[in-house]
Amino acid sequence: MNFLKQINRIKETHILILNEQTGNPEEFAIKLHISRSHLYNVLESLKDFGAVIKYSKKSESFYYGSPFDLELHYSLKIISNDETKEIFGGFLLRPTLLDGTLLYLQ
């Protein structure tokens, strides 16, 4: 599952940065089993959450420039085909023709 993989990668990235155990960008990417360019995409995701991420050449590690904590909560529910018919993506579904005539689905 791609979604779960992304969540776990963000959590692992956070822990490594928090403990300042990332190594240089190449080593960090290897630890996460991703490319260096993908690493920077993951770091941008954390920055979108408000993280200030810096790099120390002296310690060769990324670190948080200001206090930052991350808690990710998610739930996953498998739904049946019958249940999918009841989900409308958060808006009222009223099929109409171009002339404004309402259609009734049965």
Secondary structure as UniProt FT lines:
FT   HELIX           2..18
FT   TURN            19..20
FT   HELIX           25..32
FT   HELIX           36..48
FT   TURN            49..50
FT   STRAND          53..56
FT   TURN            57..60
FT   STRAND          61..64
FT   HELIX           81..84
FT   TURN            85..86
FT   TURN            89..90
FT   TURN            98..99
//
